[in-house]
Amino acid sequence: MTEEILTGYPSIDKPWLKKYYSDMIEKSIEPKTIYRNIYDNNKNHLNETAILFKGFRINYGKMFDDTEKIACALKAFGIGVGDVVNMCVSMVPEAVCLLLACNKIGALANFINPLFTTEQKVELLNETDGKLLIILDAMFSYMEEAVPNINMEKIVILPAVASLPLPIRLWANIKQKNERLSVFCRTSKKYLSWKKFLDSGNLFDDETEAAYESERPAVMVYSSGTTGASKGIVLTNDGICATISHYNSDEFIYDRGDTFLSIVPIWFSTGNILCMLMPICLGISVILEPVFNKENFVKDILQYKPNMTLGATGLWTHLIHCVEAKNADMSFFKYPIIGGERVLPEAEHKINVFLKKHNCVSSIIKGYGMCELGSTVTTTSAKHSKLESVGYPIKKVNIAAFDLVTNEEMPYGKRGELRVCSAAHMKGYFKNSQATEEFFKQDASGNLWGCTGDIGYVDEDGDVFICGRTSDCFIAEDGSCVYYFDIEAAILEETAVMDCKTIQTEDKKLVAHIICGDSYSGKEDDLIKNLCARCEKLPCHARPTHYKLRDDFPVHANGKRDNESLRKDEENLIRV
């Protein structure tokens, strides 16, 4: 591509393609199920490690054998192509095999978020018309209130230690015995132990693998529900395999036997696809961490020394400030990946300084995506990374910014709503055609563009920049729309500020919540004076009326910032 033929519009020019080998761009995606894709890539490596869990290794041969046992049990219960299998599980080996077994028989693997409200769980599970609900015993407390109102033929209880050696299982059962769960299992025919579930498949001796069908639903995860009703997001074999295929190329440098620490929960598309299915497919061993928190993130990195992992900004920030990691050698990292939310330059710089100081040869790898678009949309690489950019589109993805009023594409550098055309996009929202139609916009060529709800722009190199959400604003008294991220951009020019979130309270206070960096002198009055001066270039109605200095931001269980808690936090505000 040459400058002479550039049109000025990203979706047409696709300048990011210059960053890829030409033969990889045109490489087609084989029409296979996820299971078949993973099996074919690893059938000659059955003795290699697929999964590491609590220090124990499970090779590909055993993983496929366990998958077949589960597939037989599912078939014995009358589950087949198109049926939904509901699961409330975390990152344990059986969860991997459950997903693969569902995929093998053509069923839809539905991963429910245990942190939803009881009402949400009842509603979302009942609308699936599923026969089975599989609950990890360690997560039963999250489901206990919902269970009596869920319409399932059987509820299977999966022990968190099912894959561990017998002595450990016996010890765990004694130490962690759940008396209430034991009572449920003894007194109700609705409950079924994991062993009895597997035993039910012993008499099934027919073929379990369903033939490939284009666009067949494979996995369902859910939107967060933090800004509206949570919706089931149906992902297909074709879409998930398209995402995996991006990494199965010469640009992604790895060796079979490399390790990937998978700590992002399986009920998120990123945890499901990028952190589990992708590495297993490529021969990268996944280290499964069932408990998602910042302490385990640090512990697992120091213990297992993974070649790759993905964490939100908060996890990486915790690592670099953790005493245990102060003298740790990080030379084992090939791909330290950050995602889930926008990474501010100061935080990115600090993480990279830490990694370099601790002998890591790679800078942080950034990315951007959303469940509806198959998890990953953009990525940086060792060769191509810009400060503040979330990277460039992965293969089989087109992206551009669009004017929210005219729906016209914006030229390079001009911001609008980012919309994505991806081979990995969802089939749709589960039983919600209206929401599906609202998410997609079809162009004249019939291509579907997913509306991300993010404001951003694309530069002439094809790098993508995120400014904030389309909803990240308020209407001023003069009727103008004020974006919080424009205010934050002015505040972040102050070198003492490491992070900032501006939000309007219910009583119309415009509050800037500030986290200071190492250069902060501790003189609060001077800092506030400087911040007010930075904001003088903004319209009067866009200047914060109050400030608050904080040590950190409240977060949701998924690690993303809890803006609603910030909105309600009016303690110790500094009025200007």
MARSE-182714 format. One record per residue (C-alpha): residue in one letter; x, y, z. Coordinates in pm, whole numbers, plus 50000, padded with zeros to 5 digits. Layout:
# residues N
aXYZ ...
# end
This chain:
# residues 576
m500005000050000 t501355034449913 e500425069050029 e499215078349680 i496195055649702 l495175064350057 t491615076750079 g491905091250428 y489485065950574 p490715036650786 s488085011150684 i489095014650319 d492865019350349 k493374993550629 p496875007350705 w497384981650982 l497784954250722 k501314967050660 k502204952951001 y501424916950893 y503034891850660 s500944891450342 d500444853650341 m499004855450692 i496464881950595 e494904860350327 k495104827650519 s491634812350535 i490044797950848 e489354760750823 p485714751050877 k486094731951205 t484554731151549 i486614743751841 y487044708051963 r488214695351623 n490574724851583 i492194717851921 y492304680251866 d493864682251519 n496534706751639 n497534684151929 k496744647951831 n500424641451771 h501424656252107 l499244636552347 n501974633252610 e502604670452628 t501114691152909 a497834708152829 i496854719353180 l498684726953504 f496484728253813 k497684731554170 g501104718654069 f499744687853885 r499984682353509 i497294669553273 n498474660052926 y496514663252604 g495784626052597 k494054626852936 m492294659452852 f490784643752539 d489894611852730 d488144631853002 t486384652252736 e485034620352578 k483794607252917 i481904639552975 a480564639252619 c479194603852674 a477544614752999 l475944644752829 k474644622952548 a473294597852802 f471224626452948 g469744633252605 i471774664252533 g472704670052171 v473114695851896 g471654729751991 d470914721352355 v472234743852632 v474444730852913 n474544755553202 m477634758753418 c478644778453724 v482314769653743 s485724785753767 m489094778053610 v489424740953693 p490424712953451 e486884698853436 a485614732453313 v487954730253014 c486804694752938 l483144704452987 l483474731852726 l485214708452482 a482674680752544 c479754704252481 n481444715952165 k482144680552053 i478454670452072 g477234703551927 a475744717752248 l475994753752367 a478224757852675 n476684785052891 f478904800453159 i476874819053418 n478494846453622 p478154836553991 l478324872954097 f475034881753931 t472114887954163 t469874858754255 e467124873254037 q469484876353740 k470714840553775 v467204826353797 e465984846053496 l469024839653276 l469214802453353 n465494795653314 e465344812052972 t467874786552839 d465434757352885 g468474736552978 k468294701853132 l471514703753333 l473154728753564 i476704720153671 i477924738453982 l481424738154124 d481074728454492 a483254757754599 m480794781454427 f477584766054557 s477114794054810 y476744818354518 m473934797254371 e472154784454682 e469414810754690 a468754807654319 v468664769654295 p465084764054430 n463694786054153 i465744772153865 n463964748453625 m466564721553569 e466084683953553 k469394677453727 i471964697653917 v475424682053904 i477904690654179 l481474692354052 p484224689854318 a486894716454276 v489514689654347 a488084663054113 s491224661653899 l493694659854189 p495164627354332 l492994607354571 p494814616254897 i494414653354823 r490734648754732 l490064630455059 w491884657055260 a490024685155082 n486664668255137 i487304666255510 k488654701655544 q486224719655315 k483074698855358 n479944718855290 e477304705055525 r474434723855361 l475444710855020 s475754675655159 v472194677955291 f470914689754954 c472614660854776 r471314634855024 t467724646855036 s466964656954679 k466834634554371 k467494665754167 y471144666154274 l473754643854120 s477374638454216 w480084643053955 k480954606153978 k477374594853917 f477124619453630 l480214604653464 d479104568953540 s475864575253352 g477884577453032 n479504543253067 l476724526052874 f476764551452592 d478834536452311 d477664556252008 e479504583951823 t479694616152028 e481194640851780 a478654661451585 a479384671851229 y480564707551174 e477864732951091 s478634768550992 e477684794851253 r476554769351511 p476454784451862 a479334772052077 v479794793352388 m477614817952576 v478914844252814 y477174875252946 s477444912752930 s478404927453265 g475004941053358 t476634971153525 t474984995853287 g471794976953205 a470204942853195 s472744915253140 k472394897452806 g473594863552690 i476234867052417 v476264837452180 l479624830452018 t480104805651735 n482684779851640 d483634800851340 g484064832551544 i486144817151821 c488334798551571 a488844831451384 t490264847251700 i492484817051765 s493724817751405 h495144852651455 y497634838851705 n498384808051500 s500734827751277 d504344838451243 e503674871351419 f502904854051746 i506244839251849 y505994810452094 d507164774852153 r505074744252228 g505294738952600 d505284775952682 t502934784352969 f499994808253001 l498684818153344 s494884818253311 i493404838053598 v490634857453421 p487344839353503 i485954815153248 w482594833553241 f484264862753060 s485014858852690 t488624869752740 g489164843253008 n487374817552795 i488914823952455 l492194842752487 c493344828252820 m492184792252777 l491094779952435 m493754798452235 p496804785952428 i495494750252459 c494864749652085 l498414761452006 g500174737352239 i500744762752515 s500134748352862 v497524767253063 i498074772753433 l494564773953576 e493914796853872 p490344791954000 v490314821954237 f490544855554062 n492214882254276 k495334903754280 e497014882954551 n496784851154345 f497964869754037 v501224878254212 k501564844554386 d501064824854065 i503504846153865 l506224841554125 q505504804454168 y504904792653812 k506914818553614 p504524818353317 n505654829052972 m502354847052918 t499484860553120 l496754886753098 g495614909953372 a493814942953414 t495774974253508 g494984969353876 l496584934853882 w499804946753718 t499914977353944 h499594954754247 l502464933454118 i504894962254074 h504184975254424 c504214941254592 v507024934654839 e507254898054731 a508064908554374 k510654934554468 n513654913154380 a511954888154146 d513434878753810 m510834883853531 s512974871553242 f510504843053186 f507844866453041 k507414866352663 y503964882252656 p502904902252963 i499444913152847 i497254940552989 g493584945152903 g490074950353031 e490204988253052 r492105018452928 v495775019953034 l496975054853117 p500485064953003 e501845068753357 a500695033953457 e502005018753133 h505365035653184 k505685023353543 i504824987553453 n507324987653166 v510055002353388 f509384975153645 l509484947353384 k512704960053230 k514324964053571 h513414927853646 n514954914353325 c511804910853115 v512724914852747 s509174924652645 s507214956052714 i503604952652818 i501314940352540 k498084960552522 g494804951352365 y491194961052324 g488054940852272 m484584931652386 c482584899952432 e480234907352145 l483184908651905 g484864876352009 s486994890552287 t489984905152100 v489764933851850 t493174950751864 t496634943151997 t500084957952020 s503204937551958 a506884938152039 k507494955951706 h504504979451703 s503314998252010 k502435034552073 l501905052152401 e498145055552475 s497215033652177 v495395000652237 g497074986351930 y495984978651576 p493284954651451 i493994917551460 k493594898451135 k490044894851001 v489054927251176 n488174961351031 i487674991851252 a486745028351212 a485245057751401 f481775069751302 d479875101851366 l477045093951610 v474625117551435 t475315112151065 n476675076351090 e479425086750848 e482935073350886 m485435097951033 p488825103350869 y492145096051039 g492575113051375 k488945123751410 r487065107951695 g483675091551688 e482105059051799 l484405029951723 r482675003151517 v484134969551435 c483604944951155 s484994911551270 a484934875351162 a484674867351534 h481504886951608 m478714871051808 k475814853451647 g473624875851858 y472184881652202 f470414850652331 k466664853352264 n466974890952218 s466724899851852 q465954936351924 a469174941752118 t471074922851846 e469684945851578 e470604976351786 f474184964451830 f474884958351462 k474764983151175 q474894969350823 d476744987650547 a475934988650176 s478034957550115 g476164937350376 n478964938250633 l477904939550998 w479554965951212 g479384961451588 c478784993851777 t481224993652068 g479855023552257 d483435036352285 i484615070252161 g487975069351988 y489885073751665 v492245056151424 d495505072151314 e497255069150977 d499295039251094 g496135020351183 d496625023951558 v493485027551765 f493015052252051 i490205050752310 c488935082852467 g486015069252670 r482445056652650 t479695073352451 s477795074152780 d480805089152962 c479325124052963 f476755147453108 i474545174752965 a475475209353088 e472955236453171 d473485252152829 g472525219452663 s476025210152549 c477465175352592 v480515173852818 y482715143052799 y484455133353122 f487505121452932 d488145156452796 i488285169353152 e490525140353255 a492885147252966 a493455182553100 i494005169953456 l496415142753345 e498695169253200 e499705175653560 t502775153753617 a501865146353980 v498655128853870 m498925091953781 d495235084653726 c491985103653726 k488255097653694 t485795126153669 i482145120553746 q479035140653825 t477235132554149 e473475130454183 d473355165954315 k475375178854016 k478785182154179 l481495176853918 v484125156854108 a487595147653986 h488905116954172 i492705117954169 i495425092054227 c498835107854259 g502115093954131 d505595093654277 s506225129954180 y503485142554414 s505075164354681 g502325159354934 k501265195854923 e497525192954861 d496835230254821 d499515234054554 l498235203954364 i494635216254360 k495795250754249 n497725235153960 l494775213453859 c492455243353852 a494935261353628 r495055231053393 c491275231853365 e490985268753282 k491175260452912 l487935240552948 p484475256352928 c483245268453268 h480675240353296 a483415214353232 r485665225053519 p485535202953831 t483825218654129 h485385193754370 y488455171554391 k489215140554594 l492615124554642 r492495086754661 d494835057154703 d492875035954453 f489565032554271 p486715009254368 v486394980454121 h483834954454019 a484544917354058 n485834916753698 g488544941853791 k486994970853602 r486415004453771 d483165008553963 n481995042653847 e478675040454031 s480485037854364 l482515068454268 r479315087154184 k477995081054536 d481265088554715 e481055123954854 e483255119755160 n486195143455211 l485635162854891 i487805193554836 r485695222454705 v487265247754470 
# end
